[in-house]
Amino acid sequence: MRPLTDEETKTVFEKLSKYIGENIKLLVDRPDGTYCFRLHNDRLYYMSEKILKLATNISRDKLVSVGTCFGKFTKTKKFRLHITALDFLAPYAKFKVWVKPGAEQSFLYGNHVLKSGLGRITENTMQYQGVVVYSMADVPLGFGVAAKSTQECRRVDPMSIVVFHQADVGEFIRNEDTLT
């Protein structure tokens, strides 16, 4: 387990800022203590410094996971967020999309959100902005990227894609053997 390099930190924070903007500082400096990001086997983990100190007593080859996995770095050094980061992204999300009850299951099976399944969208959402997807009962279901801006969503036909799927809570079941 090691700290991130400057380039890795920049890559991670750019990705997180797509979803939570300047609220990234609220992830690190929390009222219940200081939290940090650490890299282990190309996976990024988020943990308190207390947990980090305890984890240093375990050898690297024996350590499987510690803290919450936020995502992983690909072989080309791109960062991919995992669904396990949803609990930390949802409270700080700047842009949100709510899906109708009939479209929830489709999204949870890994499909994009269509205009016909769109319940609400945050005002001033720009195209290609990271969004957190909620049910109409305000339960976070996953996250994605806005395919259309808020203004464009008002004018498109019902079968147009408005949110590109990135991750959803259904992945816990579909990919339970590969998630760490």
Order of alpha helices (4+ residues) and beta strands (2+ residues): alpha-alpha-beta-beta-beta-alpha-beta-beta-alpha-beta-alpha-beta-beta-beta-beta-alpha-beta-alpha
